[in-house]
Amino acid sequence: MKKHAIYLALVFSLCVCALHLGSQPASVPAPAQTDEQKILAALHSISSHTLLDYVKEMAADKYGGRLTGTTEYKACAEWTASLLSKWGVRPAGDGGTYFQEFPNPYTLVFPGCEAYLRLPQGPDIIKKYYRFDDEFIPGGTSGAGEVTAEVVYVGYGVTAPELGYDDYAGVDVKGKILLMESEAPVTPRQDAELFKKWRPYTFHQYKHANAVAHGAKGMIYNYGPIVNPNNAYNAGFIYSHVGEAVVADIFAGTGKNHSETIEAIQKTLKPRSFATGKVFALKNVTEHHPEGVGQNVIGMVEGSDPLLKDEVILLGAHLDGQGRCPALMPSANDNASSVAAVLGVAEALSRCEIKPRRSVVFIFFGAEEQGVAGSEFYVNNPRFPLEKTAALINLESAGVGDRIGVAAALNFPKLWAYIDGANGRYIHRVVRPSFNAFPARPRQDTARFFWKGVPSITVDASESVRSGRPSSYHNTRDNLDLITPEIMEDISRLLFAAVIQMGRAEALDFRK
C-alpha cells in the first residue's frame, strides 16, 4: 500500500512538471530592434557622469588652462584625438592625422604682476594696490616690465579722420598710461549701418597699436577685468585690464563722472579725453613666444551613402582656454563643457548601429580666445569644401544652467526645425532660438563660418534665474564648481538626435 502511494505521488509530480513545462513558450529570438530603438539606445548612452569626467580632465592643472600654442594645449589636443581614435572616428586633419596646424604666437604671464595707484599724502606716497581677479588682471599679451606715469583718459582710443573723431586730439599721451574703454561709442543695436563704419576700431589689436603709435607706455583697459589673450604684442608696452574700482579711483577728484562722460561721448560722438592728474603703476612679468603653433582637432564619421557622404555636417567647440594669467584659468564652462558635449555626440554616433547618410565632422578649434584664429584658419583652408558643408553647429559655454539657447536659429528656420523637433521628441527642455547676424568683431567660431556663407548656429546654456554668484567669465572662478552635468547631457543628447536626423534626410538646403 505504501509503495502504491509513492508511485501515485511520483506520477502526479511528473504530470504537474509536464503541465508546467508545457505552459512555457518555446525559446525564440528576441525581436530585432527598430531604427528608432537603436537611436534611442545610442542617445541614452550619453552620460552626464562621463561628460563631467571630460570637463575635470580638461580643467586640470596639467593642461595649464589650454592656451593655444603651449605644450599644455597640445597635450590636451592629443588627449582629445586619442578619444576619437579609440571610438573609431576617422582622422580628418592634415596628412592623415587629427590635427590641422596653424601659426599662433602666444604670451605667458607669470606671478609678480602688480597694479597700484600712487596717492600723495603730505610728503609721502601711499600705494593703493588692486586685487588680482576682482579689480585687475594682467594683459594677456602685455610686454614685460614696469611703468609709472600719469593717467590720461582717451575714451575709446580711436583715431578715425573719416568719421571726424579722434580720442587723442588735444591731449599729450607720450610716456603716459592710458585709461581706455573697450568697443566703440556706437553699437550694432543702436544703428547697424553706422556701426559698420566704427567696427574696425573695436578690435583690441587696433586700440593697442594706436596707443603705441601715439607714444603711450602703458594702458589700463576698462574691460572686465577679464583674462584676454586676444591682443597685439609690443615688448615695450605694459597693460592690464581693470574694472569699476580702478576707473572710479581714476575719476575721483577730477570733477568728471565716468558714466556721464561715456554717455556724452555716445550721444554726441565727440571725444571727452583729458589728463587725470593721477599717477598709476603697472608691473607685468611676461614671456612672448612668436614661434607658437596651434592645432584644430578634426575627426569624421563618414556617411553611409555613396553620394551624400560628400556633404558634411560640422559639430564644433573651441578646445582652448585662457591659460595662466598668472593663476590657472580652468575654463571649465568656457569651453571644456562644450567640448565634453561634442565628445558625447562623437562617441554615441560612432557606436550607433544607425549611421547617417551624410558625413559628420567633429572639430575642436584652437585659439578661439586668441582672435578666433583656429576657425579663421579653417575657413580659409577647409578640410571639406565649404559649399558642401550643410551647417556648422557650434557650442559655447554649454555647462551651466537649466535652459538652452540657439543663436542664429531664426536665421536658418529649416536648420532650427531639426533642433526644435529633437527637443520636442526626446529632451523637453526650454530651448530659445534667436536671430544673430554677427555684425561685430568675431567673438566666437560661428562668426567665421557665417561670414563665409555656411549656415551656422551657436548652442549654449544659461540660467533661468540669476544665481547671485560673481561673474565667472574669463577668470579663476570658471571652475568645476559651476558645472551642471545634466544640462551638458541634455545638450549632447539633443544634438545627437538632431544630427542623426539631419544626416539621414533626403536633402538638406539650409542656405535657402
C-alpha positions in Angstrom: 0.0 0.0 0.0 2.9 2.3 0.9 4.6 1.6 -2.4 1.4 2.3 -4.3 1.1 5.7 -2.6 4.7 6.6 -3.5 4.0 5.6 -7.1 0.9 7.8 -7.3 2.8 10.7 -5.9 5.6 10.3 -8.4 3.1 10.2 -11.3 1.3 13.3 -10.0 4.6 15.2 -9.8 5.6 14.2 -13.3 2.2 15.4 -14.6 2.5 18.7 -12.8 6.0 19.2 -14.2 4.8 18.4 -17.7 2.0 20.8 -17.4 4.4 23.5 -16.1 6.8 22.9 -19.0 4.0 22.9 -21.5 2.9 26.3 -20.3 6.3 27.9 -21.3 6.7 29.2 -24.8 9.4 27.7 -26.9 12.7 29.6 -27.0 12.5 32.2 -29.8 15.0 35.0 -30.6 14.1 38.5 -29.3 12.5 40.7 -31.9 15.0 42.9 -33.8 15.4 46.4 -32.7 13.8 49.1 -34.8 15.9 52.0 -36.1 14.2 54.2 -33.5 15.2 51.9 -30.7 18.8 51.8 -31.9 18.9 55.6 -32.0 17.4 55.8 -28.5 19.9 53.3 -27.2 22.8 55.4 -28.5 21.2 58.6 -27.2 20.8 57.2 -23.7 24.4 56.0 -23.7 25.4 59.7 -23.3 26.0 60.1 -19.6 26.4 63.2 -17.5 28.9 61.4 -15.4 31.2 60.7 -18.3 30.8 64.3 -19.6 31.7 65.7 -16.2 34.8 63.5 -16.2 35.8 65.0 -19.5 35.5 68.5 -18.0 37.5 67.5 -15.0 40.3 66.3 -17.3 40.4 69.4 -19.4 40.2 71.8 -16.4 43.1 70.0 -14.7 46.3 71.8 -13.8 48.4 69.6 -16.1 46.8 71.3 -19.2 47.6 74.8 -17.8 44.4 76.5 -18.9 44.8 75.2 -22.5 46.3 78.4 -24.0 46.8 77.6 -27.7 50.4 77.3 -28.7 51.6 76.0 -25.4 52.8 72.4 -24.8 49.9 72.0 -22.4 47.3 72.9 -25.0 49.0 70.4 -27.4 48.8 67.7 -24.8 45.0 68.4 -24.4 44.6 68.3 -28.2 46.3 64.9 -28.2 44.1 63.6 -25.4 41.0 64.7 -27.4 42.4 62.9 -30.5 43.0 59.8 -28.5 39.4 59.5 -27.6 38.3 60.0 -31.2 40.8 57.3 -32.2 39.5 54.9 -29.5 35.9 55.3 -30.8 36.9 54.7 -34.4 36.2 58.3 -35.5 38.5 58.8 -38.5 41.2 61.4 -38.5 40.3 64.3 -40.8 43.2 66.7 -40.3 46.4 67.2 -42.2 48.4 64.2 -43.5 46.1 61.6 -42.2 46.3 63.0 -38.6 43.6 64.5 -36.4 45.4 67.9 -36.4 45.3 71.0 -38.6 48.2 73.2 -37.5 48.4 77.0 -37.9 50.8 79.7 -36.7 49.8 81.1 -33.3 52.1 83.3 -31.3 51.3 83.4 -27.6 52.4 85.1 -24.4 52.9 83.6 -21.0 52.1 85.6 -17.8 53.9 84.8 -14.6 53.4 85.7 -10.9 54.7 89.1 -9.7 52.3 91.3 -11.7 51.0 94.4 -9.9 48.7 97.4 -10.4 48.5 100.3 -8.0 47.6 103.9 -7.7 50.1 106.4 -6.2 48.3 108.8 -3.8 50.2 111.8 -2.3 49.8 112.0 1.4 51.8 115.1 2.5 55.4 114.4 1.9 54.7 110.6 1.4 53.2 108.5 -1.3 50.6 105.9 -0.4 50.3 102.9 -2.8 46.8 101.6 -3.3 47.2 98.1 -4.7 44.4 96.4 -6.6 43.3 92.9 -6.1 44.0 90.3 -8.8 40.9 88.8 -10.4 38.4 91.2 -8.9 40.0 94.6 -9.6 42.7 94.0 -12.2 44.1 91.2 -14.4 47.4 91.4 -16.3 47.1 91.9 -20.1 47.2 88.5 -21.7 49.7 89.8 -24.4 51.4 92.5 -22.3 55.1 93.3 -22.7 57.3 92.6 -19.7 58.4 95.4 -17.4 57.2 98.3 -15.2 55.8 101.7 -16.0 54.8 104.5 -13.6 53.2 107.6 -15.2 50.3 110.0 -15.2 47.0 108.5 -16.5 45.3 110.1 -19.5 41.7 109.2 -20.2 41.3 108.6 -24.0 37.8 107.4 -24.3 37.7 104.5 -26.9 41.2 105.1 -28.1 40.0 105.8 -31.7 41.6 107.9 -34.4 39.1 108.0 -37.3 39.5 111.0 -39.6 36.8 109.8 -41.9 34.4 109.9 -39.0 35.6 113.3 -37.7 36.6 111.6 -34.5 40.0 111.4 -32.6 40.3 110.5 -28.9 43.9 111.6 -29.0 43.3 115.2 -30.2 44.3 117.8 -27.7 46.0 115.5 -25.2 49.6 114.6 -24.7 50.0 110.8 -24.2 53.7 110.3 -24.8 55.2 108.3 -22.0 51.8 108.2 -20.2 49.4 105.4 -19.1 46.1 105.5 -20.9 42.7 104.7 -19.4 40.7 103.3 -22.3 37.2 101.9 -23.0 36.5 98.7 -25.0 34.3 98.6 -28.1 33.1 101.9 -29.7 30.6 104.6 -28.9 28.2 103.1 -31.5 26.7 99.6 -31.2 25.0 97.4 -33.8 21.7 97.6 -32.0 21.6 101.4 -32.0 22.5 101.8 -35.7 23.7 98.9 -37.7 24.7 100.9 -40.7 26.7 103.5 -38.7 28.3 100.7 -36.7 29.8 99.2 -39.8 32.0 102.3 -40.1 33.1 102.0 -36.5 33.6 98.3 -36.5 37.3 98.3 -37.5 38.1 100.4 -34.4 36.5 97.9 -31.9 39.4 95.4 -32.3 41.7 95.2 -29.3 44.6 95.0 -31.7 43.7 98.3 -33.3 43.4 100.1 -29.9 46.8 98.6 -28.8 48.6 99.6 -32.0 47.1 103.1 -31.9 48.2 103.7 -28.3 51.7 102.6 -29.2 51.7 104.8 -32.3 50.9 107.8 -30.1 53.8 107.2 -27.8 52.0 105.8 -24.8 53.9 103.5 -22.5 51.1 101.6 -20.8 47.3 101.1 -20.6 44.7 100.3 -18.1 41.9 98.8 -20.2 38.4 99.1 -18.8 37.4 95.6 -19.9 36.1 93.3 -17.1 38.6 92.8 -15.6 38.8 89.6 -17.5 41.6 87.5 -18.9 42.0 88.2 -22.6 44.9 86.7 -24.6 43.4 88.3 -27.8 45.5 91.3 -28.5 48.7 92.5 -30.1 52.1 92.3 -28.5 54.7 95.0 -28.1 57.7 94.4 -26.0 57.8 97.9 -24.6 54.0 98.3 -23.9 52.7 97.3 -20.5 48.9 97.0 -20.0 46.4 95.4 -17.7 42.6 95.0 -17.6 40.7 96.8 -14.9 37.2 97.2 -13.6 34.9 99.7 -11.8 37.1 100.1 -8.7 40.1 101.3 -10.7 38.0 103.5 -13.0 36.2 105.1 -10.1 39.5 105.9 -8.4 41.0 107.5 -11.5 37.9 109.7 -12.0 37.7 110.7 -8.3 38.5 114.3 -7.7 38.7 115.2 -11.4 35.4 116.9 -11.4 34.2 114.4 -14.0 31.8 111.4 -13.7 32.7 108.3 -15.7 29.2 107.2 -16.6 28.2 110.8 -17.6 31.4 111.0 -19.7 30.6 107.8 -21.6 27.0 108.9 -22.1 28.2 112.3 -23.6 30.6 110.6 -26.0 27.9 108.2 -27.2 25.3 110.9 -27.6 27.5 113.5 -29.4 30.1 111.2 -31.0 32.7 113.7 -29.7 35.7 112.8 -27.6 36.0 113.7 -23.9 39.7 112.9 -23.3 41.6 114.6 -20.5 44.7 114.3 -18.3 43.5 112.9 -15.0 46.5 114.1 -12.8 46.5 110.6 -11.2 49.8 108.6 -11.2 49.5 104.8 -11.7 52.0 102.0 -11.8 51.9 98.7 -13.7 54.3 95.8 -13.5 53.8 92.7 -15.6 56.0 89.6 -15.8 55.6 88.0 -19.2 57.3 86.0 -21.9 56.3 86.2 -25.6 56.5 83.2 -28.0 56.2 84.3 -31.6 57.1 80.8 -32.8 53.8 79.3 -31.3 51.8 76.8 -33.3 48.2 75.9 -32.7 46.0 72.9 -33.6 42.5 72.3 -34.6 41.4 68.7 -33.8 39.3 67.2 -36.6 37.6 63.8 -36.8 34.9 62.3 -39.0 32.2 59.7 -39.1 31.9 59.0 -42.8 28.4 58.9 -44.3 26.9 55.7 -45.5 25.5 57.0 -48.8 28.0 56.9 -51.7 26.8 60.3 -52.9 25.6 62.1 -49.8 28.7 61.3 -47.9 30.4 64.2 -49.6 28.1 66.5 -47.8 29.2 67.3 -44.2 27.6 68.4 -41.0 30.1 70.1 -38.7 29.7 69.9 -34.9 32.3 72.0 -33.1 33.5 73.7 -30.0 36.7 75.5 -29.1 39.1 73.4 -27.1 41.3 76.3 -25.8 41.1 78.4 -22.7 42.9 81.5 -21.4 45.9 79.7 -19.9 47.5 81.1 -16.7 47.3 84.8 -16.2 49.2 84.2 -13.9 46.9 82.0 -11.9 45.3 78.9 -13.6 42.2 79.8 -15.6 40.4 76.4 -15.6 38.0 77.4 -18.4 35.5 74.7 -17.2 32.4 76.2 -18.7 34.1 78.2 -21.4 34.7 75.9 -23.0 35.5 72.5 -21.6 31.8 71.8 -21.1 31.1 72.3 -24.8 34.0 70.1 -25.8 32.6 67.4 -23.5 29.1 67.6 -25.0 30.6 67.3 -28.5 32.7 64.3 -27.4 29.5 62.7 -26.1 27.9 63.0 -29.6 31.0 61.7 -31.3 31.1 58.6 -29.1 27.4 57.9 -29.4 27.4 58.4 -33.1 30.5 56.2 -33.6 28.8 53.3 -31.7 25.2 53.8 -33.0 24.1 51.0 -35.3 22.3 53.6 -37.4 24.7 55.6 -39.5 23.9 58.9 -41.1 24.0 59.1 -44.9 26.0 62.3 -44.8 29.4 62.6 -43.1 29.5 64.2 -39.6 32.7 66.1 -38.8 33.7 66.9 -35.3 36.0 69.9 -35.0 37.6 71.3 -31.9 39.0 74.7 -32.6 42.2 76.2 -31.2 42.8 79.9 -30.5 39.2 81.0 -30.2 40.4 83.0 -27.2 43.2 84.5 -29.3 41.3 86.2 -32.0 39.1 83.3 -33.2 42.2 82.3 -35.1 41.6 78.5 -35.4 38.3 78.8 -37.1 39.6 81.6 -39.3 42.4 79.3 -40.5 39.9 76.5 -41.1 37.5 78.5 -43.3 40.5 79.7 -45.3 41.9 76.2 -45.5 38.9 74.0 -45.2 39.4 70.2 -44.9 36.0 69.8 -46.5 34.6 72.2 -49.2 32.5 75.0 -47.6 30.0 74.7 -50.4 29.5 71.0 -49.3 29.2 71.9 -45.7 25.5 71.7 -44.8 25.9 73.5 -41.5 28.1 74.3 -38.5 26.5 73.6 -35.1 28.9 75.3 -32.6 28.8 75.0 -28.9 29.8 77.7 -26.4 29.6 77.6 -22.6 27.3 74.6 -22.5 27.8 73.6 -18.9 25.9 76.0 -16.6 22.1 76.5 -16.2 18.8 74.9 -17.0 17.8 76.2 -20.4 19.3 76.2 -23.9 19.9 79.0 -26.3 20.4 78.7 -30.1 21.8 81.9 -31.5 21.1 82.5 -35.3 18.5 79.7 -35.2 15.9 82.2 -36.6 18.3 83.0 -39.5 18.0 79.3 -40.6 14.5 78.1 -39.9 15.0 74.7 -41.6 18.1 74.0 -39.5 16.3 75.2 -36.4 13.4 72.8 -37.2 15.7 69.8 -36.6 16.8 71.2 -33.2 13.3 72.1 -32.2 11.9 68.7 -33.4 14.6 66.7 -31.5 13.9 68.7 -28.3 10.1 68.1 -28.6 10.6 64.4 -29.2 13.4 63.5 -26.8 14.7 66.2 -24.4 11.8 68.6 -23.4 14.0 71.5 -22.2 13.3 75.2 -22.6 15.2 76.0 -25.8 15.2 79.6 -27.0 16.0 80.5 -30.6 17.3 83.9 -31.6 18.4 86.0 -34.6 22.1 86.9 -35.0 23.8 88.5 -38.0 27.2 88.6 -36.2 27.8 92.2 -37.1 30.5 93.0 -34.5 34.1 91.8 -34.3 34.3 88.0 -34.2 33.9 86.7 -30.6 33.1 83.0 -31.4 33.9 80.5 -34.1 30.4 80.6 -35.6 31.0 84.1 -37.0 33.9 82.9 -39.2 31.6 80.3 -40.9 28.6 82.6 -41.0 30.6 85.3 -42.9 31.7 82.6 -45.4 28.0 81.7 -46.2 27.9 78.5 -44.2 24.6 78.1 -42.2 25.9 78.4 -38.7 24.3 78.4 -35.2 25.6 78.6 -31.6 24.2 76.4 -28.9 24.7 77.4 -25.3 23.2 77.1 -21.8 22.1 79.7 -19.3 20.3 80.0 -16.0 16.6 80.9 -16.0 17.1 82.6 -12.6 20.2 84.6 -11.7 22.4 82.8 -9.2 23.8 85.8 -7.5 27.3 84.5 -8.0 30.0 86.9 -9.1 30.9 86.7 -12.8 32.9 83.7 -13.8 33.6 84.9 -17.3 37.4 84.6 -18.1 38.6 84.4 -14.6 39.6 81.9 -12.0 36.0 81.3 -11.0 35.2 79.4 -14.2 35.9 76.1 -12.4 34.2 72.7 -11.8 32.0 74.2 -9.0 29.9 75.9 -11.7 29.2 72.9 -13.8 25.7 71.4 -14.1 26.3 68.0 -15.7 22.6 67.4 -16.5 22.5 70.4 -18.9 25.6 69.1 -20.7 24.0 65.7 -21.0 20.8 67.1 -22.5 22.6 69.3 -25.0 24.7 66.4 -26.1 21.6 64.2 -26.5 19.7 66.9 -28.2 22.4 67.5 -30.8 23.0 63.7 -31.3 19.3 63.3 -32.1 19.2 66.3 -34.4 22.4 65.4 -36.3 21.2 61.8 -36.8 18.0 63.1 -38.4 19.9 65.7 -40.5 22.3 63.1 -41.6 19.6 60.7 -42.7 17.4 63.3 -44.6 16.9 63.0 -48.3 18.0 66.6 -48.9 19.4 69.5 -46.8 19.4 73.1 -48.0 19.6 75.4 -45.1 21.1 78.2 -47.3 17.6 79.0 -48.6 
